[in-house]
Amino acid sequence: MAHIHLGEGSFPLWALALWTALGIGLIALVTYRIRKKGVDPSRIALAGIAAAASFAVFQLNVPVWGGIHMNFTALVGILAGPLLGTIIALVVNVFSAALGHGAIGLLGANTLVNATEVIGAYYGFRWLRSADWDTFPAAASGATAGLAAGAILMAVIIVVSGVNNSALPRTDLAIAVAGMAGLNFGVAVIEGLLTGFIVRFLAAIRPDLIGDEAESKRTDATGVNA
Amino acid sequence: MDRWKQYGSFLGLVVAFTGIGLWGFTATGGALPYGKRFAKTVQRGVQDGGGPLVDVGRGVVIAGPIRQGGLVLEWVALVALLSAVGIGLYVYVDRTRIGGGGSR
């Protein structure tokens, strides 16, 4: 659930330019890959639903760890894949910033952070499944690891950029931001568990939605399929 | 892979990350909403604090900027729009797909 919650003007101009350029570069690469490889229409439809779910939950503050919000970016990654998932991360951040939740100037940085969660969760899940892990531990572990990677990137972006009007020297800022990243590790466990349960449920009733061939074969063999 | 190894590895991840999360929780001021915690931490640095990890009485609330900015209706409308487009696309794809199956 990593997300840089700072207002406009918090980062110096060079940092804004850098993270925005990197964000645009990532989106350009993803768009190129989608155009080149094409994408399954059903995946686009699923991506639309995933975007709605992610955007909705993004704005809900749950009373755990002092009050946090989840992103469902790991779930988006596992369901929609890394390419469409990255586009969803951008869309959710644009809509959120439009409503005042997150700065417009930080769209590039926040898209990079959330795309890292999407990509990390997707490849973590696929890698663990290929190592013959069950769906739940693979999804929960992949999601938790992906979200933790996003938290680390969030911390790196803030420390590298520095924060305007902060009284903290860079080393103290690094320690403070490490605390924020640490908190996000705890949140990643909760979101990872939730993602694991949702993916396990979907794998049981519609394994095609997660593109899980092993699960499809298993459910076909047992006849437990909706 | 053995199931106990899978769940054991996952449990190890949960324990380690929860421990790091607890450290982060106290080091960044304790029971504070995420937005306030973020602003205070980057401006003033590490400040120990406590408070409940789960505050059921606070309930699930809409993010401060949306609630205080009077944009709840817009948020609901956007969620409804995205849901309608997503579900509409899904139904369309499901009905028009040859064989009607669920291949990726």
Interface residues (C-beta under 8 A of the other chain):
Chain A: I4 H5 L6 S10 D40 P41 S42 R43 I44 A45 L46 A47 G48 I49 A50 A51 A52 F55 A56 F58 Q59 L60 N61 V62 P63 V64 W65 G66 G67 I68 H69 F95 L99 G100 H101 A131 D132 W133 D134 P137 A138 A140 S141 T144 A145 A148 I158 V163 N165 S166 A167 L168 D172 L173 I175 A176 V177 A178 G179 M180 A181 G182 L183 N184 F185 G186 V187 A188 V189 L193 R206 P207 D208 L209 G211
Chain B: M1 R3 Q6 Y7 S9 F10 L13 V14 F17 T18 I20 G21 L22 W23 G24 F25 A27 T28 G29 G30 A31 L32 P33 Y34 G35 R37 F38 A39 T41 V42 Q43 R44 G45 V46 G51 L53 V54 D55 V56 G57 R58 G59 V60 V61 I62 A63 G64 P65 I66 G69 L71 E74 W75 L78 V79 L82 S83 V85 G86 I87 L89 Y90 Y92 V93 D94 R97 G101 G102 S103 R104
